[in-house]
Amino acid sequence: MRLVVVIPVYNEAALLERAIARLEATPALPGGERVERVLVLVDDGSTDGSTELVRAMEGAGRAHAVVHARNRGKGAALRTGFQKAMELGADVVLVQDADLEYDPADHGAVLAPILDGRADAVIGSRFIGTTHRVLYYWHFLANRFITLCSNALTNLNLSDIECCSKAMTRAALERITIEEDRFGVEPELVAKLARLRLPDERDAARVRQTRIYEVAVSYAGRTYEEGKKITWRDGVRALVCIVKYNLR
């Protein structure tokens, strides 16, 4: 199995080397299962030296690199990364941020439902019984409200649609076109996965609902002083995206 880990990068020079080193030191899967892990770094127009680090990592054979000439947003970076993952022959694609908020040690748990044949997509949750850094109460409330609105329209019972830790099979991802350029990509992905129908392995003439699982992931969130980038405007855009991609 070829696992492609897509890592959007924007002005993370202070943390990028440490983040990639931690990922490289973490087994692709626990228990020694055979998997080929490939990293794709998408630099989204960084101005702090991240671009040079990304290119150096590619030159050293540690990752594939794609560089945006200007900052276009996380959604655009994921769109570029997903396209590169398809070109590299990914069987499964996993999203990992470059800022150490999410622990690569959780990748095994995120991937397990897909590898077991139970899921087509897995969404992490920071709120279902795992370790997390305590931070902004209003962010927590906003995320709960956004997730509630999304669940009402997708008819899913997720607890954290804004979680960045997500994994999808090739079959699911190649049928989804990412339209959002910025943080609206999270509710967009959930909406499109909820509506997606895939070929039924038991009957090629039929399609079935996409199987979505949720698993607990640890979270070491940052403050704005430490580099957090999401703002209240992204919360408003998330609500717009929930309506846009569920009702059209």
N, C-alpha and C positions, 0 to 999 in steps of 0.2 A: 504494500500500500504506500502511495506517495502522499504525504501530508505537507501541504504548503501553509506556512504561517505568514500571514500578511500583517505587516507592522507599519502603520502610518507614523510619520515623523515630522514634527514641526517645532523647531527651536528647542531641541532636547539634548544639546551638546553636553550639558553637565551630567546627564544620566544615561545617555545612549550606550556607551561602552559597558557600563555596569549592567544595564538591562540585557544586552545581547550576551554578555558573558554568563549571566545567570541562566538565560535560556539555553545556551550551549551546554552548561553544566548539568542541566536537568534532563533526565532520560525522556525521549520522545513519548514513551509509554511506560508505565510501571510494569515490573515483572519480566522485562526483556523481550516483549513482543517485537516482531520484526516490522519495522516501519522506516521508510526513507523520509527524513524531515528536511524540507527546503525552506529557507527564510527569504522573504521578499520585503525589502525596505523601500517604502515610498516616501521620499522627502518632498514635503509640500511647500516648497519655496522658502526654506529656512534662511534666516539671516544671521545666525549665531555660530556658524561653523559646522552645524549638523550635516550640511550637504557634503562637505569634504570628508567627514567621518563615514558617511554612508558610502561614498565612492571608494574610500580606502578599504572598507569592509568587503566590498565587492571585489576589489583588486586582490585582496588576500584570500579570496575564495570562501569567505564566511557567509555571504548572502548575495542574492541578486538585488540590484538597485535600479529604481526608476526615480527620476528627478523632475518635479514640476518647476517650470521657469519662474512661476509666481505662486503665491499662496492662493489655493482654490478651495480649501476646506476639507474636513475629514471625509465627507461623503465622496468627494472627487478623488481623494487619495485611496479610499477603499475601492472605488470603481476601477481605478488604474491597477490597484493591487490584485483585484479579482481577475481582471483581464490577463494579467501576467501569470497568475496561478493557473488559469486555463491553458495558456500557451505552454506552461511547464508540465502539463499532464497531471494536474492535481486530481487525486481521488477524493480527498477531503480538504477543505479550507478552514483554517482557524484564524480568528482575529486576536491579535495581542497588541496592546498599547506599548509605547516606548518609554513610558514614564514611571515604571515600577509600581503603579497603583494595583496592578493585577499580577498574581504570582504564577509563573510558569509551572510550578508544582501542581497546580489545579488542572493542567491540560489533560491528564489521564482521566480524571473524573468527567470533564467536559466531553471528551471523545468517546467514553465508554458506551453510551447508548447508541451511537452511530456504529461503532465497531461490532457491537453485539447484534446489529441488524434490527434494533428496535426503533431507531429514529432517523429522520432525514435532516433534522436541524436540532441544535441544542443551544439554549440561551442560558447564560449564567445568571445567578441571583446573589446579590450581596445581603439579602434580608432573610434567608431561610436557614439560619442555624450555623453560621460559621463566623470566624474572626473578622472583625472590621474595625478600622479606626473611626472613632466618634468625631464627627465634624458638624456640618451646618444643619440645624433643625429645619430651616425653611427649604433647603434643598431636598431633604427627606420628604417633607410634606408635598412639595411640588412633584417629586418623582412618583409618589403614591397617587396623586391626582391624575397625572399623565397616564400612569399605568392603568388606573381605573377606567379612564375614558377609552383607552385602547382596548381593554378587555370587553367593554360594553359593545364595541363595534366588531371586534374579531371573534367574540364568543370564546376566547381563551381565558384561562385562569392563571396568568403569569403574575409574578410579584415584582418584577423589576425590568421593564422593557428597555430602560436606558442603560442597562449593563452592557459594557463594551465587549465582554467575553462571549463570543458566539462561534459556533462551528456549523458547517453545512456540507452535505455531500455535493459532489460535482453535479449529479442529476438535478438537485434542487437549485444550485447556484446558477447553472448555465441557463435556466429558464427565467431568471430574474434580471431585470434591467434597473440599475440604480440611477435615479434621477436627481436626488437631493445632493447638493454640493457640500453642505455643512452638517451640523449635528442632527438635522432632521432625518438623516439616514437611518437612525435607530428605529423610530416608529415606522418609517417606510419599509424597512426590512421585515419587521414583525407583521405588518399589514399584508405584504405580498406573500410571505410564507403562509399566513393563515388562509389565503385564498388560492394558493397554488395547488394544482392537482398533478400527480405524477403517474407514470405508467404502472399498472399493477403487475408485479412480478409473477403472480399466479395466473393472470389472464391478460395477454398482450393487447386484447381488444378493449380493455377497460382501463379507467384511471381511478386513482384513490386519493384520499385526502393526505396532505403532507403530515408526517408524524413529527410533532414538536415536543421535546423534553426540556425540562428546566432542572438545573443542578446548582448546588451551593458553591460559591467561590469566595475566597477571602478577598479583602479589599483594604488597601492602605492609601486612602484618598489624600490628596494634597490640598493645602490652602492656596488662596490666590497669590500670596507672597511666595509660595513654593513653586508656582507655575501653572496652577489650574486655569483653564481657558474658558470653560463653558459659562454663559451668563444668562440672565433672565430672558433675554431676547431669544435664546435657543429654546427655552421652555415654551414661549409663545409660539415659536415656529413648530415645535413638536405637536402642539394641539392642532395647528393648521394641517400638518401632515397626517395626523390621525384621521381627520375628516376627509382630506383630499384622497388618500390612498385606500380608504375603506369604503367610500360612498360613490366613487366615480365608476 
